């Protein structure tokens, strides 16, 4: 009964008012299939109804942009006729209830977005966040997610080249699993997700449709709860070997000119892929659901249209090319079935055995209502940010502090994680994960290199959403500059809580403003991304949002991949130079949390113009072959950055001796462990130091010699204190955390 269906609106992911909007769009009551299709495409995961208005504030254009937002992935020009497609996606809720398959299918899904653009995937990175590793559940989630990434990425033969891991109790129930993939293509190979023209055929290609992943888009757009274990069927099961066949077949079909448009069946399956392709073309489609290959007998049209089974694509073929396309796909042992056609009636019609079972206007289906809400800052967070930190005790044992910080999961070596991933398959990887501030890949047949990174300090964003988001962009660009790459563009993954909460909406709005400001200043337009809302956890006081986590994925280009920098010391006798401010601040720092148990204070100041100058100087020194060791100072400040430079991802450790002086009156902990933006440590041959200092001086960037590389000890003086310990002691703290967590 129509009235009963409205009372069930929530089960379709619709509010009662949204259900009434569907009635208005149709001019009648929807049936259950139509309500479910609207609910999926109007979900936050597909329709961005709470974020679309904010996302329009982001810069999206620039001469380097070949494809901006709105397609399966953005594409950026890297020169010499080459482009890089890249995008980041989340699999947060699936990973919370089934970490192995949740993470694995996250990898598979984002790879399909890349080769749907006509690009060959050549690298992935991961941004992962868990609760602290002192609980068995958090270690289980870490282990499962790492297994899932390895399961899919290793099997399909795409290397995992980098990433980040952060821990905080707020992620205990709701881990964040964000995956970024990159693909390489020639400009002329670019594909789009459109049905093309009237008369084109819709071909279903890949795995048969099952009941796995059913309702995934709606699941991803709702709060996790104690009952979420029952949503395990909403988690898909991946088959990387099938995806490999799809990848190769699709790339060959594009090259043969047999494909007019292509789209991955991702969130909301056939509903979103076909619906979005029709919407981009401004046309209608007739789809025969009884022709869709299914794994199980008796599947209802609703199940077929909403299934999120993995490894499926929709290809459109122009009249006369269907047979050749099917033959090509069969060569790859892929089942391809014509399930529909493109028509000019502007509607999405679904047929079953010749009868219409759903009939909806394409624009209404793809244009959900937009909500602009009023955000209000949580006064508890404002109070924490404004807390006076001046009365905190100064540590009596700075060596012990350094060892404790090196063991922090956010700082500690991720080597035990990286070792589970194939890092070098395809032979494009120039530096191994952990060996530099960003991943670096070669573009074979040219001197070009591609660099990529993923970054976000969620504590910064929690305490000051706008400034924290600016830091995420600045740090990503700094990491690229440290390897010698020019930052080009951004993809983002906005992980937030429930936007109906005014405090969360405030965080989202301010964070988007911060991303926009930094991307404009650093000339890194946002060319794609993903929004993941409703990430929450339970407390005694009720549901609470995770720390706002706008993860930034950024890609840059190296003119000569042979000239790149790593983060570890290379030669005894190299001079250590600190570029940027010497002393940092304690606000929002890792030191403050790990040593004093406080998430408080204001994140470090960030002058974007100064940041751009520091990055340009560092990048220029690397590009010109004057510097091959550069390391950004982030969590843990200068003491941690210098210690990390002594602990290479591979090879022998090399010590250093450095003296930071008195830091112009800064506290001991501010000088050693305080965090600051726009600060990089360089190690240069003595012959290059004068030129480096002159370049810094010419643009007004502070720089100073602080010591030199050499020996088998780490000796750091500053603020009247001395940290002096053997390298093996540093390594012991640095490497134990993940070895123990993954046992």
Rosetta blueprint (number, residue, H / E / L):
1 X L
2 X H
3 X H
4 X H
5 X H
6 X H
7 X H
8 X L
9 X H
10 X H
11 X H
12 X H
13 X L
14 X L
15 X L
16 X H
17 X H
18 X H
19 X H
20 X H
21 X H
22 X H
23 X H
24 X H
25 X H
26 X H
27 X L
28 X L
29 X L
30 X L
31 X L
32 X H
33 X H
34 X H
35 X H
36 X H
37 X H
38 X H
39 X H
40 X H
41 X H
42 X L
43 X L
44 X H
45 X H
46 X H
47 X H
48 X L
49 X L
50 X L
51 X L
52 X H
53 X H
54 X H
55 X H
56 X L
57 X L
58 X L
59 X L
60 X L
61 X L
62 X L
63 X L
64 X L
65 X E
66 X E
67 X E
68 X L
69 X L
70 X L
71 X L
72 X L
73 X L
74 X E
75 X E
76 X E
77 X E
78 X E
79 X E
80 X L
81 X L
82 X E
83 X E
84 X E
85 X E
86 X E
87 X E
88 X E
89 X E
90 X E
91 X L
92 X H
93 X H
94 X H
95 X H
96 X H
97 X H
98 X L
99 X H
100 X H
101 X H
102 X H
103 X H
104 X H
105 X H
106 X H
107 X H
108 X H
109 X H
110 X H
111 X H
112 X H
113 X H
114 X H
115 X H
116 X L
117 X L
118 X L
119 X L
120 X E
121 X E
122 X E
123 X E
124 X E
125 X E
126 X E
127 X E
128 X E
129 X E
130 X E
131 X L
132 X L
133 X L
134 X L
135 X L
136 X H
137 X H
138 X H
139 X H
140 X H
141 X H
142 X H
143 X H
144 X H
145 X H
146 X H
147 X H
148 X H
149 X H
150 X H
151 X H
152 X H
153 X H
154 X H
155 X H
156 X H
157 X L
158 X L
159 X L
160 X E
161 X E
162 X E
163 X E
164 X E
165 X E
166 X E
167 X E
168 X L
169 X H
170 X H
171 X H
172 X L
173 X L
174 X L
175 X L
176 X E
177 X E
178 X E
179 X E
180 X E
181 X E
182 X E
183 X E
184 X E
185 X E
186 X E
187 X H
188 X H
189 X H
190 X L
191 X L
192 X L
193 X L
194 X L
195 X L
196 X L
197 X L
198 X L
199 X L
200 X L
201 X E
202 X E
203 X E
204 X E
205 X E
206 X E
207 X L
208 X L
209 X E
210 X L
211 X L
212 X L
213 X L
214 X L
215 X L
216 X H
217 X H
218 X H
219 X H
220 X L
221 X L
222 X L
223 X L
224 X L
225 X L
226 X L
227 X L
228 X H
229 X H
230 X H
231 X H
232 X H
233 X H
234 X H
235 X L
236 X L
237 X L
238 X L
239 X L
240 X H
241 X H
242 X H
243 X H
244 X H
245 X H
246 X H
247 X H
248 X H
249 X H
250 X H
251 X H
252 X H
253 X H
254 X H
255 X H
256 X L
257 X L
258 X L
259 X L
260 X L
261 X E
262 X E
263 X E
264 X E
265 X L
266 X L
267 X L
268 X L
269 X H
270 X H
271 X H
272 X H
273 X H
274 X H
275 X H
276 X H
277 X H
278 X H
279 X H
280 X H
281 X H
282 X L
283 X L
284 X E
285 X E
286 X E
287 X E
288 X E
289 X H
290 X H
291 X H
292 X L
293 X L
294 X E
295 X L
296 X L
297 X L
298 X L
299 X L
300 X L
301 X H
302 X H
303 X H
304 X H
305 X H
306 X H
307 X L
308 X L
309 X L
310 X L
311 X L
312 X E
313 X E
314 X E
315 X E
316 X E
317 X E
318 X L
319 X L
320 X L
321 X L
322 X H
323 X H
324 X H
325 X H
326 X H
327 X H
328 X H
329 X H
330 X H
331 X H
332 X L
333 X L
334 X L
335 X L
336 X E
337 X E
338 X E
339 X E
340 X E
341 X E
342 X E
343 X E
344 X L
345 X L
346 X L
347 X E
348 X E
349 X E
350 X E
351 X E
352 X E
353 X L
354 X L
355 X E
356 X E
357 X E
358 X E
359 X E
360 X E
361 X E
362 X H
363 X H
364 X H
365 X H
366 X H
367 X L
368 X L
369 X L
370 X L
371 X L
372 X L
373 X L
374 X L
375 X L
376 X L
377 X L
378 X L
379 X H
380 X H
381 X H
382 X H
383 X H
384 X H
385 X H
386 X L
387 X L
388 X L
389 X L
390 X L
391 X L
392 X L
393 X L
394 X L
395 X L
396 X L
397 X L
398 X H
399 X H
400 X H
401 X H
402 X H
403 X H
404 X H
405 X H
406 X H
407 X L
408 X L
409 X L
410 X L
411 X L
412 X L
413 X L
414 X L
415 X H
416 X H
417 X H
418 X H
419 X L
420 X L
421 X L
422 X L
423 X L
424 X L
425 X L
426 X L
427 X L
428 X L
429 X E
430 X L
431 X L
432 X L
433 X L
434 X L
435 X L
436 X L
437 X L
438 X L
439 X E
440 X E
441 X E
442 X E
443 X L
444 X L
445 X L
446 X L
447 X L
448 X L
449 X E
450 X E
451 X E
452 X E
453 X E
454 X E
455 X E
456 X L
457 X L
458 X H
459 X H
460 X H
461 X H
462 X H
463 X H
464 X L
465 X H
466 X H
467 X H
468 X H
469 X H
470 X H
471 X H
472 X H
473 X H
474 X H
475 X H
476 X H
477 X H
478 X H
479 X H
480 X H
481 X H
482 X H
483 X H
484 X L
485 X L
486 X E
487 X E
488 X E
489 X E
490 X E
491 X E
492 X E
493 X E
494 X E
495 X E
496 X L
497 X L
498 X L
499 X L
500 X L
501 X L
502 X H
503 X H
504 X H
505 X H
506 X H
507 X H
508 X H
509 X H
510 X H
511 X H
512 X H
513 X H
514 X H
515 X H
516 X H
517 X H
518 X H
519 X H
520 X H
521 X H
522 X L
523 X L
524 X L
525 X E
526 X E
527 X E
528 X E
529 X E
530 X E
531 X E
532 X E
533 X L
534 X L
535 X L
536 X E
537 X E
538 X E
539 X E
540 X L
541 X L
542 X E
543 X E
544 X E
545 X E
546 X L
547 X L
548 X L
549 X E
550 X E
551 X E
552 X E
553 X E
554 X E
555 X E
556 X E
557 X E
558 X E
559 X L
560 X L
561 X L
562 X L
563 X L
564 X L
565 X L
566 X E
567 X L
568 X L
569 X L
570 X L
571 X L
572 X L
573 X L
574 X L
575 X E
576 X E
577 X E
578 X E
579 X E
580 X L
581 X L
582 X L
583 X L
584 X L
585 X E
586 X L
587 X L
588 X L
589 X L
590 X H
591 X H
592 X H
593 X H
594 X H
595 X H
596 X H
597 X L
598 X L
599 X L
600 X L
601 X L
602 X L
603 X L
604 X L
605 X L
606 X L
607 X L
608 X H
609 X H
610 X H
611 X H
612 X H
613 X H
614 X H
615 X H
616 X H
617 X H
618 X H
619 X H
620 X H
621 X H
622 X H
623 X H
624 X L
625 X L
626 X L
627 X L
628 X L
629 X E
630 X E
631 X E
632 X E
633 X L
634 X L
635 X L
636 X L
637 X H
638 X H
639 X H
640 X H
641 X H
642 X H
643 X H
644 X H
645 X H
646 X L
647 X L
648 X L
649 X L
650 X L
651 X L
652 X L
653 X L
654 X L
655 X L
656 X E
657 X E
658 X E
659 X E
660 X L
661 X L
662 X L
663 X H
664 X H
665 X H
666 X L
667 X L
668 X H
669 X H
670 X H
671 X H
672 X H
673 X H
674 X L
675 X E
676 X L
677 X L
678 X L
679 X L
680 X E
681 X E
682 X E
683 X E
684 X E
685 X L
686 X H
687 X H
688 X H
689 X H
690 X H
691 X H
692 X H
693 X H
694 X H
695 X H
696 X H
697 X H
698 X H
699 X L
700 X L
701 X L
702 X L
703 X E
704 X E
705 X E
706 X E
707 X E
708 X E
709 X E
710 X L
711 X L
712 X L
713 X E
714 X E
715 X E
716 X E
717 X E
718 X E
719 X L
720 X L
721 X E
722 X E
723 X E
724 X E
725 X E
726 X E
727 X H
728 X H
729 X H
730 X H
731 X H
732 X H
733 X H
734 X H
735 X H
736 X H
737 X H
738 X H
739 X H
740 X H
741 X H
742 X L
743 X L
